[in-house]
Structure formats: structure tokens, C-alpha cells
Amino acid sequence: MPRLFRYFYGSDLIAVVGASISYIAIYWTCAQLLSPSALSLLIGAVFLIRFVSSSLVGPWIDRVEPVRLLKGTVLVRFLLLGAVWFILTQTEATLLPLLGLLAVQTFLQVIGGNTAFKVVTRIVEAEQLPVANAYLSTLDRMGTLAGLLAGGLLIAEFSIEMILGMEAILHVVAWLLLFPLPSTAADENKTTAKTTYWSDLQQGFSYLRQDARLMRLLLFGFVANWMITPLNALLAPFAKDILKGGANTFSLLELALVIGGIVMSLLYARFADRLDLTQMFQLSTVLQGVFMLAIGLTTTLPLAFSGMLLLGMALSLFGIPFSTLLQQTTPDGLLGRIRSAMVAASTLCSAICFGLSAYLTTLFAIDTVFVLFSGTGLLVAFWLIRLQRTAPAVEARRDEVG
């Protein structure tokens, strides 16, 4: 991969690990200060911030040169961490500064994630995008896992102030690693001064609705979200009530999911030039439903672990071509808005699916809910694949926006 991508990769790795460490540290500290119901509301608030910010930040991302915006985001996170560290060490306040940090960091992560998605297209050639996205998928999974493990160890040995201070220093390193990435001044004038924020936002959503290729990506994303809903919402009760296990069982299942994702990301990077993006995207959607169905039908840990391992591979196989197809299909001037709209729609879909799964658990057993979501999702996935194969040939990418 190009030298600039390696610098970008290192910076992103630090950001992902740091965000996971601080999330665990803040979550654990807040858990000592809040009731379980208040803690649930806090998690819901973070979810809401992510949805609202994903819906609204697209025009700003497309108005600002992406490399400069990414550098600024990392710098602001460093300043924010330093400010909260100072408040915690110099005053008696704990809860309010941490809640503020969690809210602002969530917002900055949305901006940073969508901006990084756009930066990749500037530093990597089009034919190398699948490989780059495979490496970034590996980074996301390994970085998150390492951050969560490190966060759990650090919060047991060090104070929250010490952890935030260390993360602030790491963000300085991440910021310095971004310096070799060139900023292209021409992009700053790409969006005319006559357009307003709301017109830019509307243009992004309108383009998404009118582009058949993007709508197909979004529909497949909805189906995938639907099928894996029990995984996100009911895995802990599944481990406890169906597998008759405890926290260790739950941890093993989560670990299997991460390992599967890492293995598939590495395999995809190795064989990316031999794989058809659309075929892999469709195959991964079907495999997610198949493996979720298999998990729902098992009652033993070895089979559930194997199913989670395969599901992790399918999730990674879905995410890599999804990102690449989105980058290749969307005009550069709209990439920030389209990516943000996709994330917002996916987040809203997940919220609805979580609510429905919670209701269904009052009517059916947990394993039945797994089977219902995966089975119905598979039927829709097969229908979408058949529909796409009978559709007209995909038109060339529109580079002109208007």
C-alpha cells in the first residue's frame, strides 16, 4: 500500500484504540455513579447523538477539504481530552465532565469516521480501494478489540484521569501522523458559496433517493441489519438462557465474532483482485442470514462459537464491498453527505429493529426470535438478488453533480 496510506492507517489505529479505551473507562466510571436505569438512558442518549449527527454533518464534510477536516477533528479531540483531564484533576466534578466528553466524542467520531471514509479515496488508487477497505476493516475490529481489552485492564489499575491523559498524548501522535497527507486546495472551492447548508443537505438525500445503485446498497444494508438484530440486542440473554452459560460464554461468543471478522478482512486483502465486489456483497448478505439461522437453532457452545466465527467472517465480507461500492458509485462532491445519510438510515433501522426484537421476546423464546429475523431476512435477500439480476445494466458513475 502507498506510504501515505500507512501514515493514515497508523493514525486511525490510534484513534480507534483510544476511543475504545476511553469509552470503557467512562462507561465503567459512570456505572459507579448512576443507577442501572440512568445508565441505560445514557446509552440511549449516545445512540441518539450518533443518529442526529450522522443525519446532519454530511454538508459540512463535503464543504471542507477532507484531509484538513480529519486533522482538525483529531486535534479537537486532543484538546477536549486535555480539558476534561484538567477539570477532573483540579476540581471535584466527575460525572458532568465525563458526560460532556462522551457526548462530544461521539459527535467527533461521526465526523472523523465519515471524513476518513472520504480521505481514503484521495490517497489510494481506485483499483486498490478493496484492499485498503479490507485493511481498514481489520483495523476497526482489531483496534476495537485491543481498546476494549486495554480499557478494562487500565480502569482496574489506573484512575480515569490517568487514562484520559494517556489518550490525549496518543492523539498528539495520531495528529502528527496525518501531517504527510497533502491537502488539495482545489476542493475548497468545489462547493459554491451560494449554496446553503439546508440545500446541500437536501441535495444529498435527493441524490440518494434517485440513484438506483445507492438505493440497492441501502436496501441490502437494511436487510443485513434486520437479520443480525438478535445478535446485537439479545446475545447476552441467548448465552445465558439458551446456552446456559455466564459472562465467560458471552465473552467467548463476542471474541469469535471479532476473530472471524479479522480473518475474513485479511483473506479479502489477499485475494481482493480476484473477487467480484457485487457478487461478494450479495453472497455475504445471504451468509449472514444462514449463519444467524444456524446460531438460532443450536443449543451448545461449540456450535454457537463456530456459528459466531462464521458470522464474523460474513459481516466483514459484507462491509468491505459495501464501502468500496459506495466509494466507487458516489461522486466525490457528495460522498460525505451520502455516507452520512447511509449511517443515519442504518442507525434508525437498527433502533426500530431493536424495539421490535424486544417486543417479540415477550411473545416467543429467544432462539425463536433469532430464527424469525434470519428466516424472513433471507427471503427478502433472495428476492432482492433476483430483482437486481433482472434489472437493466448498471449505468456508469456520474461524476457531475447537479
ZAMAR-538016 format. One record per residue: residue in one letter; z, x, y of N, C-alpha, C, O in turn. Coordinates in steps of 0.1 Angstrom, whole numbers, plus 2048, in hexadecimal, padded with zeros to 3 digits. Layout:
<nodes>
aZXYZXYZXYZXY/...
</nodes>
This chain:
<nodes>
m8008087F480080080080080980D80481480C/p7FB8048187FA80B82480881082981280A826/r80881B83081582183581C81683E82981583D/l81580F84781B80584F8227FA84782D7F584B/f81C7F683C8227EC83482F7F182E8397EA82C/r8307FE82A83C80482584880382F85380082C/y84480683C84F8058468537F784885F7F4849/f84A7EE84884D7E08498557DB83D85F7D383F/y8527DF8318597DC8258687E08268717D9823/g86A7ED82A8777F282B87F7EA83588B7E7833/s8797E78418817DF84B8847D184688F7CD848/d87B7CB83F87D7BD83A8887BE82F8907B482E/l8887C88278927C981C8A07CA8228A97C381D/i8A27D282D8AF7D38338B37C58398BE7C1838/a8A97BE83F8AC7B18458B07A783B8BA79F83D/v8A97A782F8AC79D8258BA7A081E8C279781D/v8BC7AD81B8C97B08158D57AE81F8DF7A881B/g8D37B182C8DD7AF8368E07A08388EC79C839/a8D67988388D878A83A8DF78482E8E877B830/s8DD7888228E47838168F27888168FB780813/i8F579481A90279981B90B79182591678D822/s90578F83190D78883B90E77A83891977483B/y90577383190676582D91276482491A75B825/i91276C81991E76B81092B76E817935767814/a92B77882093877B82793C77083094876C830/i93376A83793675F84093A75383894474C83B/y93375082D93574482594374581F94B73B81F/w94775181A95475381395F75281E96974B81B/t95D75882996775783496974983997574483B/c95E74183B95F73483F96672B83496D721838/a96472E82896A72781D97972881D98071F818/q97E73382298D73482399272C82F99E72A830/l98A72883898E72284598B71384599170C84E/l98270F83D97D70183D9806F9830982700826/s9816EC8319826E48259756E381E96A6E7824/p9756E08119686DF80A95E6D58109526D8811/s9636CA8169596C181C9536C78299486C582C/a95C6CE8319576D583D94D6E08399436E2840/l9506E782E9476F182A9396EB82692F6F1828/s9396E081F92D6D981B9256D58289196D6828/l92C6D08329256CC83E91F6D98459146D884B/l9266E48449216F084A9146F484390A6F884A/i9136F48369076F782F8FC6ED8328F06F1834/g8FF6E08348F66D78388F06D98468E56D7849/a8F96DE84F8F56E285D8EB6ED85D8E26ED864/v8EE6F78548E57038538D76FE84E8CD702853/f8D76F58458CB6EF83F8C36E884B8B76E984C/l8CA6E08538C46D985E8BE6E38698B36E086E/i8C66ED86C8C16F78758B46FE8708AA6FF878/r8B37018638A770785D89C6FD85E890701861/f89E6F085C8936E685C88E6E586B8826E586D/v8976E38748936E088288C6EC8888826EB88E/s8926F888688C70488B87E70788587570B88C/s87D7058788707068718656FD87785A701878/s86A6F187B8606E788185B6EB88E8506E8892/l8646F38968616F58A485D7038A98577048B4/v85F70D8A085D71B8A584E71F8A484B72A8AA/g84671889D83871C89B8317208A782B72B8A8/p8307188B282971B8BE82E7288C48267308C9/w83B72B8C48407378CA83B7438C283874E8C7/i83B7428B583774D8AC8287508AF82475C8AF/d8207468B18127488B480F74D8C28047538C4/r81874B8CB81674F8D981A75E8DB8147648E4/v8237638D38277718D582177A8CA8207768BF/e81E7868CE8187908C58227928B982E7958BC/p81E7908AD82878F8A283079C89F83C79B89C/v82A7A88A18327B489F83D7B58A98487B98A6/r8397B28B68437B38C084E7A88BE85A7AB8C1/l84B79C8BA8547928B785E7968AC86A7938AC/l85879C8A18617A089686A7AB89A8767AA896/k8667B48A286F7BF8A787A7B88AF8867BC8AE/g8767AF8B88807A88C088A7A08B88967A08BC/t88679A8AE88F7928A589979B89F8A579789E/v8957A689989E7B08938A87B589D8B47B689A/l8A37B88A98AC7BD8B48B67B38B88C27B68BA/v8B27A68BA8BC79C8BD8C679A8B28D27978B6/r8C279B8A68CC79A89B8D67A589C8E27A3899/f8D27B189F8DB7BC8A18E57B98AC8F17BB8AA/l8E07B58B78E97B28C38F27A68C08FE7A78C4/l8ED79C8B88F67918B59017968AB90D7928AD/l8FE79D8A19087A38989127AB89F91E7AA89D/g90D7B38A99177BC8B09207B48B992C7B78BA/a91A7A98BF9237A08C892D7998C09397988C4/v92A7948B493478D8AC93E7968A794A7938A6/w93A7A28A39437AC89E94D7B08A99597B18A7/f9497B18B69517B48C195B7A88C39677AB8C5/i95779C8C29607908C596A7908BA97678D8BD/l9667928AD9707918A297A79D8A398679A89F/t9767A88A89807B48A89897B38B49937B98B5/q9847AC8BF98C7AD8CC9937A08CF99B7A08D8/t9917958C79977888C999D7838BC99A7888B2/e9A37788BD9A97718B299F7678AC9A17618A1/a9947658B398A75B8AE9837608A197F76B8A0/t98175689897A75A88C96F74F888964753887/l97474388796B73988295F73688B953736887/l9617348989577308A194C73B8A39407388A2/p9507488A49467538A593D753898931756899/l94475288C93C75288093374687E92774887A/l93773A88392E72F88292273188C91772E888/g92573689891A7398A191074389B90474289D/l91674E89590D75888F9057528848F9755883/l90B74A87B9037448708F873B8768ED73B870/a8FA7338808F072B8868E573388C8D9730889/v8E873D8948DE74489B8D674D8918CA74E892/q8DD7538878D675B87D8CC7528758C1757871/t8D07468728C773D86B8BA73B8738AF73B86D/f8BC7388808B07378898A874388989B742888/l8AE74F88A8A775B88B8A075F87E89576587E/q8A675B87389F75D86689375586488975A85F/v89374986A88774186987C74787287074886D/i87F74C87E87575388687075F87F86476287F/g87A76787A87677487486E77286886477A866/g87176985F86976685385B762856852767850/n85975985F84C75486384475F86A838760868/t84B76787284477287983F77D86F834782870/a84878086684578B85C83978685483178F850/f83877985182D77484982077785181677984A/k82077685E81477986681278886880678C868/v81C79086981B79E86A8137A485E80B7AD860/v81679F8528107A58468017A48487FA7AE843/t7FB79A84E7ED79984F7E77A38597DB7A6859/r7F07A98617EB7B386B7EB7C18657E47CA869/i7F47C485B7F57D28567F07D48487F07DF843/v7EB7C98427E57CA8357D77C48357D57B983B/e7CE7CA82E7C07C582D7C07B88247C97B681C/a7B77B08277B67A28207B77A38117BD79C80A/e7AF7AD80B7AF7AE7FD7BC7B37F77BE7B27EB/q7C57B97FF7D27BE7FB7DD7B47FD7E97B67F9/l7DA7A88037E479E8057EC79A7F97F87997F9/p7E57977EE7EC7927E27F679D7DD8027997D9/v7F37AA7DD7FC7B47D98087B57E38137B67DF/a8057B47F080F7B57FA8197AA7F98257AC7F9/n81479E7F681D7927F58257937E883078E7E7/a81F7997DD82779B7D18327A57D483D7A27CF/y8307B07DB83B7B97DE8457B27E78517B47E5/l8417AA7F084B7A37F98537997F185E7967F4/s84C7927E78537897DF85E7907D786978B7D5/t85B79C7D28657A47CB8707A87D487C7A87D0/l86D7AC7E08777B07EA8807A47ED88C7A67ED/d87B7987EE88378D7F288D78A7E78997877E9/r88878B7DA8917887CF89C7937CD8A87917CB/m89779F7CD8A07AB7CA8A97AD7D68B57AF7D4/g8A47AB7E28AC7AD7EE8B77A27EF8C37A57F2/t8B37957EC8BD78B7EC8C878D7E18D478B7E4/l8C37917D58CD7937CA8D679E7CE8E279D7CC/a8D17AA7D38D97B57D78E27B17E28EE7B67E2/g8DE7AA7EC8E67A67F78F279D7F28FD79E7F7/l8EF7937EA8F978A7E59047927DD9107907DE/l8FF79B7D49097A37CC9117AC7D591D7AD7D4/a90A7B37DF9117BC7E891B7B47F19267B97F3/g9167A87F591F7A07FE92C79C7F793779C7FC/g92A7987EA9367947E29407A07E094C79E7E1/l93A7AC7DE9437B77DC9497BC7EA9557BF7EA/l9417BB7F49467C08019517B780795B7BC80C/i94F7AA8069597A180B9667A180497179E809/a9667A67F79727A87EF97A7B47F49867B57F2/e9737BE7FA9797CB7FD97B7CD80C9847D5810/f9727C78149727CA8229737BD82A9717B2825/s9777BE8379787B384096A7AE8449617B6843/i96A7A284995D79D84E9587A585A94C7A685C/e9617AA86295E7B286E9567BF86994C7C386F/m95B7C585F9557D285A9477CF85493E7D7856/i9467C484D9397C084792F7BD8529237C2851/l9327B685C9297B38679257C086F91A7C1873/g92F7C987092C7D68779227DE86F9197E4875/m9247DE86291A7E685990C7DF85A9027E685A/e90C7D285A8FF7CB85A8F87CE8688EC7CF868/a9007CF8738FA7D28808F37DF8808E87E1885/i8F97E98798F47F78788E77F68708DD7FD873/l8E77EF8658DB7EE85D8CF7E88658C47EC862/h8D27DE86E8C77D88758C17E28808B67E1883/v8C97EC8848C47F688C8B97FE8848AE80188A/v8BC8018788B380886F8A680086D89B80586E/a8A87F386B89D7EA8688947E98758887E9874/w89A7E98818937E988D88B7F688F87F7F5893/l89180188C88A80E88E87E80F884873815887/l87F80987887480A86E86880287385D80586E/l86A7F987C85F7F08818577F788C84C7F388F/f85C80289285680889D84880D89A83F80C8A3/p84581388E83781888C82D80D88B82180F88D/l83180088A8277F58898217F28978297F08A1/p8147F389880E7F18A680E7E38AA80C7DA8A2/s8107E18B780E7D38BD8007D28C37FB7DC8C9/t7F97C78C07EC7C58C57EC7BD8D27EF7B18D1/a7EA7C38DD7EB7BC8EA7E27B08EB7E47A78F3/a7D77B18E47CD7A68E67D27998E17CD78E8E7/d7DB7988D87E078C8D37E87848DD7E97788DC/e7EE78B8E77F67848F17EE77B8F97F37718FE/n7E177D8FB7D97759037D176B8FB7C8763900/k7D376A8EE7CC7628E57CE7538E87C574B8E7/t7DB7508EB7DF7428EF7DE7418FE7E6748904/t7D67389037D57389117E17329187E972B911/a7E37369247EF73192C7EF72292F7FA71D932/k7E371C92D7E270E9317E97059267EC6F9929/t7EA70991A7EF70190F7FE70091180570A915/t8046F590D8126F390D8186F58FF8116F58F5/y8256F68FF82C6F88F28296EC8E98256EE8DD/w82A6E08EE8286D48E681A6D28E18176CD8D6/s8106D68EA8026D58E67FF6DF8DB7F86DC8D1/d8056EB8DC8046F58D180A6F08C48046F28B9/l8166EA8C581C6E58B98146DA8B38126D98A6/q80F6D18BB8066C68B67FA6CB8AF7F56C68A5/q7F46D68B57E86DB8B07EA6E18A27E26DF899/g7F66E78A07F96ED8937FA6E28887F46E387D/f8026D788B8036CC8817F66C587F7F36C1874/s7EE6C388A7E16BD8887D86C587F7D16BF877/y7D76D28817CF6DB8797D36DA86A7CB6D9861/l7E06D98687E56D985A7E16CC8547DD6CC848/r7E26C185B7DE6B48567CF6B38537CB6AC849/q7C76B985B7B86B885A7B26C28507A76C084C/d7B96CC84C7B46D78437B76D38357C36D3831/a7AD6D082D7AF6CB81F7B56D68177BE6D380E/r7B26E38197B76EE8117C66EF8147CE6F180A/l7CA6EF8207D86F08237E06E481E7EB6E5819/m7DA6D881F7E16CC81A7E36CD80B7ED6C8805/r7D96D38047DB6D57F57E66DF7F27EE6DC7E9/l7E76E97FA7F26F37F87FF6EC7FA8096EE7F3/l8006E380580C6DC8088106D37FD81C6D17F9/l8066CB7F88096C27ED80E6C97E08176C47DA/f8086D47DD80D6DB7D181B6E07D48236E17CB/g81E6E47E082B6E87E48356DD7E28406E07DE/f8316D17E683A6C67E583D6C37D68496C17D2/v8336C47CE8346C17BF83D6CC7B98466C97B1/a83B6D97BD8446E37B88526E17BC85C6E37B4/n8546DD7C98626DB7CE8686CF7C68746D07C2/w8616C57C38666BA7BB86A6BE7AD8756BA7A9/m8626C67A78656C97998716D27988796D178E/i8746DB7A287F6E47A088B6DF7A88956E77A9/t88B6D37AC8976CD7B38A46CE7AB8AE6D37B1/p8A46CA79E8B06CC7978B56DA7968C16DC795/l8AC6E37968B06F27958B96F57A28C36FC7A0/n8B56F17AD8BC6F47BA8C86EB7BC8D26F07C1/a8C86DF7B78D36D67BA8DD6D47AF8E96D27B1/l8D96D67A28E16D27978E36DE78D8E86DB782/l8E06EA7908E16F57878F06F77838F36F9777/a8F96F778C9076F978990C6EE7809136F1776/p90A6E178390F6D777A9086D876C90E6D5762/f8FB6DC76C8F46DE75F8FB6E97578FC6E774B/a8FE6F475D9056FE7569136FA7509176FE745/k9196F27589276ED7549276E274A92E6E2740/d91F6D874D91F6CB7449166CC7389196C672E/i90A6D273A9006D272F9026DE7269026DD71A/l9046EA72C9056F67259146F972191770271A/k91D6F172792B6F3724930701728938707721/g92B70673392F71373893771374593B70874A/g93971E74A94171F75793972776192C727761/a94072E76A939735775930740770926743775/n93474776592C75175F91F74C75A91475275B/t91F74075491373A74F90973775B8FD73A75A/f90F73176690772F77290173B7778F573C77B/s90974677890475377D8F97597758EF75E77A/l8FA7577678F075C75E8E37557608D875B760/l8E37487628D77407658D17457728C4746772/e8D974677C8D374B7898CD7597888C375C78D/l8D47617808CF76F77E8C276F7778B877677A/a8C076676D8B47657658A876176E89D76676D/l8AB7587788A175378189C75F78A89076078C/v8A676778F8A277279889A77D790890782795/i89F78078489878A77B88A78677888078E779/g88877977587B77477287177577E86677977D/g87777278A86F77379686B78279986078479D/i87478B79787179979A86679E79085D7A5794/v86879B78385E79F77985079A77C8477A277C/m84F78D78084278878383C78E790830791790/s84479179A83F7977A683A7A57A382F7A87A9/l8407AC79B83B7BA79782E7B978F8257C1791/l82E7AF7868227AD77E8167A978680B7AE785/y8197A079080E79B7998097A67A17FD7A87A3/a8127AF7A680D7BA7AE8047C47A67FB7CA7AB/r8077C57998007CE7917F27C878D7E87D078D/f7F17BB78C7E47B57877DE7AC7927D57A478E/a7E27AD79E7DD7A47A97CE7A37AA7C87997AC/d7C87AF7A97B97AF7AB7B17A979F7A57A67A1/r7B87A57947B179F7897B47907897AF789780/l7BC78B7917C177D7917BA77479B7B87797A7/d7B77687987B275E7A17BD7577A87C57507A1/l7BE7577B57C97517BC7CB7427B97D673E7B6/t7C073B7BA7C172C7B87C57297AA7CE7207A8/q7C07307A07C372D7927D273078F7D9728789/m7D773B7957E573F7937EE73579A7F9732795/f7EA7307A67F27277AD7F371A7A57FE7147A4/q7E87157A07E97097987F170A78B7F9702787/l7EE7167847F571877880471977A80C714772/s80872078581772178881D71478A829712787/t81670B79181C6FD79381F6F67868296F0784/v8156F777D8176F07708226F776882B6F0762/l82370476882D70C76183B70876684470875E/q83D70677384A70377884E6F677285A6F576E/g8456EC7718496DF76B84C6E175C8566DB757/v8446E97558466EB7478546F174485B6ED73B/f8576FC74B8647037498706FB74D87A6FC747/m86E6F37588796EA75C87C6E07528876DC74F/l8716DB74C8726D17418796D77358826D072F/a8766E373287C6EA72688B6EC7298936EB720/i88E6F073589C6F27388A46E57378AF6E5732/g89E6DA73C8A56CE73B8A76C972D8B06C172A/l89F6CE7238A06C97158A96D270D8AC6CF701/t8AE6DD7138B66E770B8C56E570E8C96E0718/t8CD6E87048DC6E77068E36F47028EF6F4701/t8DB6FF7008E270C6FD8DE7167088D471670E/l8E872070A8E672A7148DA7337128D373671B/p8D87387058CC7417038BF73B7078B774170D/l8BD72E7038B17277068B07247158A572571B/a8BB72071B8BB71E72A8B872B7328B172A73B/f8BE73672D8BC7437348AD7467338A774B73D/s8A774472789974772589073F72E887743734/g89473272F88D72873788E72C74688472B74D/m89973074A89B73575889374175B88E743766/l89374A75288B75775387C75475687675975F/l87774B74D86974774E86773F75B85C740761/l87073775F86F72F76B86F738777867736781/g87774277787774C78286975378386475578F/m86375677885575B77884B75277E843755786/a84D74577A84373B77F84573878E83B737795/l8527397938547377A184E7427A98487407B4/s84F74F7A484975A7AB83A7597AA83375C7B4/l83475579F82675379D8217497A78157497AB/f82973F7AB8257357B482573A7C381C7387CA/g8307417C68327457D48287507D982474F7E4/i8247597D081B7647D580D75E7D88087617E3/p8067577D07F97517D47FA7477DF7F17457E7/f80573F7DF8077367EA80773D7F8800739801/s80F7487F980F74F8058017558097FD754814/t7FA75B7FF7ED7618017E37578057DB75980E/l7E274B7FE7D97418017DB73C80F7D2739817/l7E873A8137EB7358207E673F82B7E173B835/q7E974C8297E47578327D57578337D075983E/q7CE7558287C07578287B974A82D7AE74B832/t7C073F82C7BA7328307BC72F83F7B3728845/t7C77338457CB72F8527C673985D7C774585B/p7BF7358687BC73D8737C87458787D373F879/d7C675187C7D17598817D975288D7E575388D/g7D174C8967D87468A17E173A89E7E87368A7/l7E07358927E872988E7F172D8827F972487E/l7F273987E7F973D87280873A87380F73586A/g80E73D87F81C73B88181F72C88182972887B/r81772488781A71588781870F87A820707875/i80D71387280B70D86581671185B81B709854/r81A71E85C82472385383171C85683871784C/s83571A86384171386684170586284B6FF85D/a8356FE8648346F08608356EF85183C6E584C/m8306F88498316F883B8406F98368446F282E/v84770383D85570583985D6F883D8666F4835/a85A6F28498626E684D85F6DB8438696D483F/a8536D983F84F6CE8368566D082885B6C7822/s8566DD82485C6E081786B6DE8188716D980E/t8716E28238806E08248836D182488D6CD81E/l87B6C982C87E6BA82C87C6B481E8846AC81A/c8716B981786F6B480987B6B780087F6AF7F8/s8806C380288C6C77F98986BF7FC89F6BB7F3/a89A6BC8098A66B380D8A56A68078AE6A0801/i8996A08078976928018996937F289F68A7EC/c89369D7EC89469F7DD8A36A17D98A769C7CF/f8AA6A97E18B96AB7DE8C069E7DE8C869B7D5/g8BD6967E88C46897EA8C16807DE8CA6797D8/l8B46807DA8B06777CF8B667C7C28BB6747B9/s8B76897C08BD68F7B38CC68B7B38D16887A8/a8D368C7BE8E16887BF8E36797BB8EC6767B3/y8DA6717BF8DB6637BB8D86617AD8DF6597A6/l8CE6687A78CA6667998D566A7908D6665785/t8DD6747948E867978B8F266E7898FA66F780/t8F36647928FC6587908F664E7868FE646781/l8EA6507838E36467798E064D76C8E1646762/f8DD65A76C8D96617608E166E75E8E8672767/a8E16737528E768074F8DF68B7568D368975A/i8E56967588DF6A17608D26A67598C86A9760/d8D36A874C8C76AD7458BB6A37468B06A6746/t8BF6967468B468B7488AE68D7568A268B757/v8B66907608B069276E8A769E76E89C69D774/f8AA6A97678A16B47658936AF75F8896B3765/v8946A77558886A374E88069975787469A757/l88769175E88068776787868E77286C68B774/f87E69877987869F78486C6A777F8616A7784/s86E6AF7748646B776F8586AF76884D6B376A/g85B6A576185169D75B84869676483C697763/t84E68F76E84668877883E692781833690785/g84469E78483D6A878C8316AE7848276B078B/l8336AF7778276B476F81B6AB7708106AF771/l81E69E76F81369476F80C69577D80069577D/v81369678880D6977958056A47967FB6A579C/a80B6AF7918046BC7917F76BC78A7ED6C178F/f7F76B677E7EA6B57777E06AD77E7D46B077E/w7E56A27857DC69978D7D66A17997CA6A079B/l7DE6A97A07D96B17AB7CF6BB7A77C56BD7AE/i7D26C279B7C96CC7967BB6C67937B16CB796/r7BB6BA78D7AF6B37897A86AF79679B6B0797/l7AF6AA7A07A96A67AC7A36B27B47986B07B9/q7A96BD7B37A46C97BA7976CE7B378E6D37BA/r7976CD7A678B6D279F77F6C97A17736CE7A0/t7816BD7A47766B47A77726B37B67696AC7B9/a77A6BA7BE7786BA7CD76C6C37D07686CB7C8/p7666C17DC75B6CA7E075F6D87E176B6DB7E2/a7566E17E17596F07E27606F27EF75E6EC7F9/v76A6FB7EF7726FE7FA76A70580576270E802/e76C70081176470581C76971382177571681D/a76271A82876672782D77172583777271B83D/r77973083878472F84277F72E850776735854/r78572685878272486678A72E86E79672D86F/d78373787478974187C78B73D88A793742892/e78373388E78472E89C78D72289C78C719893/v7967218A57A07168A679C70E8B27997138BD/g79B7018B07986F98BB7966EA8B77936E28C0/
</nodes>
